[in-house]
Amino acid sequence: MNRREFMMNTAFLAAMPTVAAAQQAATANKPPVPPDDNPLRYPVKPLAIKTSRELTVAVVGAGSRGNVYPAYGKKFPGTMKVVAVADINPYRRDRMGDQWGIPAERRFNDYRDLLKAGENGKLADILLVTLPDHLHYDAAMKGMDQGYDMLVEKPMAQTEKECRDLLAKQRETGRIVGLGHVLRYAPYYVAMKSAIDRGLIGEIMSIQHTELVDKIHTSHSYVRGNWRNSKIATPMILSKCCHDLDIIRWFIGKRCTHASAEGEQRYFIAKNRPEGAPARCTDGCPHEKNCPYSSIRIYVKNRSWTAPLDPPPNATEEQMMEKLRASPYCRCVFACDNDQPEQYAAALRFENGVSVAFSYEALSPVGQRRTRVIGTKGMLEGGGIGFRFTELATGKYWDWNMKVQDVPGYELSGHGGGDLRLMRDFLVAVDTRDPSALTSTLEASIESHLIGFACEESRLTGRKVAVRV
């Protein structure tokens, strides 16, 4: 793909209309097919399972994601139980310890201490690795050596070499290791994948996929927060978008051969800092009331994205302000040490000739993923909740618009039901010693990381880069 084609692809993707508008235009004057004939129907896998015994879990990293996966055991008692925890934050460590009745001697400050404890260094059947990105590799390598099966939050590691090392270690030890690519388990994406695999759209010709990142999510995670800097975490294309790259690779089912990418940081930078704005919102910023990124409004007034502040239950406004002042989350968004680009556009080429135009936008009023999969017999198009299949020859269309939260057991399961369904399948894999129960093993998921590394190399060098698989 030459430079002109690359820019045309990415411009088209950026200008993609809303899903509803696109569907209306594509199917004007075409009657919908009766629901009874809907080829998109498929049964949603129930979340509840029965394991042969209660599997034990040790959690390293008791923050937000560290609490998401164990929620499966609270929802379905008898399947799993957290028996050890490590977190450098005493509040989080004891919160999890109290929830699960973990004795004091199994509550650790440092994950390395947990990994050294117990008989032969093993305290449980499963190790749940939900530490900061830069610690995933060390914890996972040590955990496999000590005999743990494990679920590792994405990204699996910070470098291409580390990713390959992890896969080699998994093959050497034979441990069951799943990666937190939760979108593979969300019924919406599973239904899309099923439609592709059953040949409804014929042979895939191209995919256009974009991720719109809500502006507050951007400011919280990628400007002020843990993933703000690619040198201490991972580049945005991995820390946020390895989900998207993974879904694209999963849909196509073939190897990605080349990547070209562009993107830059040009908004959340010092030169855009308003005149008179202090380094912290809490220091009396004259622009605070009208700033969409006011930390006082986000965390204190609206009480959103407060998990990193660890507020006490029913915290007063004064308590929230105290928490905010002591955190990095009150920094002016134009006075942080962030280096992540606010927009990204990538062109990917796959060995079967499929071309992909992918982009993310970090200054969106909404958070949403939008996907078009164009094939020789039809097209799939959706916005993360429902999607439409339009038949090329007849113009007939069918919709998949299941309300996943209304399916028994899926209530409050994040990522469109993907969070708890991943834990379900992981527990089945461990209990039956069958890794095929998982679709996001290290072997299945590593290529999304390799594509991301190639994209970032292309963005920084301006060259088209071969994906080394």
Secondary structure by P-SEA (a helix, b strand, c coil): ccaaaaaaaaaaaaacccaaaaaaaacccccccccccccccccccccccccccbbbbbbccccaaaaaaacccccccccbbbcbbbbccaaaaaaaaaaaccccccccccaaaaaacccccccccbbbbbccccaaaaaaaaaaaacccccccccccccaaaaaaaaaaaaaacccccccccccccaaaaaaaaaaaacccccccbbbbbbbccaaaaaacccccccccccccccccccccaaaaaaaaaaaccccccccccccccccccccccccccccccccccccccccccccccccccccccccccccccccaaaaaaaaaaccccccccccccccccbbbbbbbcccbbbbbbbccccccccbbbbbbbcccccccccccbbbbbbcccccccccccccccccccccccccaaaaaaaaaaaaaaaacccccccccccccaaaaaaaaaaaaaaaccccccccc
